Amino acid sequence: MRTLICLLALAASAAQAQPWPAKPIRMIVSFPAGGPSDLLGRALIQKLTEQLGQNIVADNRVGAGGNLGIGLAAKAPPDGYNLLITSPTIAISPSLYAHLDYDAARDLAPVARLASIQNVLLVHPTVPVKTLKDFIALARAHPGKLNYGSGGPGTTNHLANELFMTLTQIKMVHVPYKGATIATLSLMGGEVDEVIVSVASVMPQIRAGKVRPLAVLAESRIATLPDVPTSKEAGVDDFVMPIWYAVFAPIAMQKELVSRLNQEINRALASPDLRERLIGAGMDPWPGTPDDLGKLVKSETARYAAIIKRAGLKPE
């Protein structure tokens, strides 16, 4: 019996000493395949696979407004082989859903920021305005007559417009669609007057003159739209709403693994080929520490809660 116990102890010790990663890693992606967000996830996965010498497998889990994938990651084993890429959904959902099957602060450990994408406010070319101030004046002169499209209730493009209406004291009608891409197509078809979407997703339409940009919702002008003013330059303070992406892990994962992953992700983001690929797709690489990400989630959760409360949106 003593010999058996010693053998089991040695086996357990050997398993613990096994270098990480010793097998493929699952990266849960809480948004669907296709589009800028999926491009980011797959580009990062490719680079990390090269760096770690181990396969990383994308597991797209879509549903429940992005919460299906987050909840799955929250319940996954904290062994370093289950990671999550998500977006501001993790900061928005606590104020939108009354019954989530996870608590981000309790169940998930921040690992690393990845990138941010700036949003742009667009109008259909037939809307008789050239500037954001003109659009606000038009909306004030005709309350409830203009409408805006979004990717659905609680999405960043919906909440960005709720913030816009609060800051400017205008009233527009919300027209939700099943995704921001469909909302943009509806704008191009003249079904809605305005949408707020990521710059990365609409550059071809802007260049073709199918939509008119009035302002980017960023702190400073962006290289891909140098002639489009920021929201502040256009006359609306505090109207900044980027889309950011980050990696999380189950909360009990070893701190050493969190630190190692953070270093590897920041190394990947600093590599010239990945930087070029992301910037070319309209994304800004955004490295940082786990603590930086933790502070971001905390501040964004509070900010979105205030926007949702002011808009009178009720948890589902």
Summary of the structure (lengths in Angstrom):
residues: 316
radius of gyration: 21.7
end to end distance: 57.1
largest distance: 86.8
contacts: 1049
relative contact order: 0.18
helix: 46%
strand: 19%
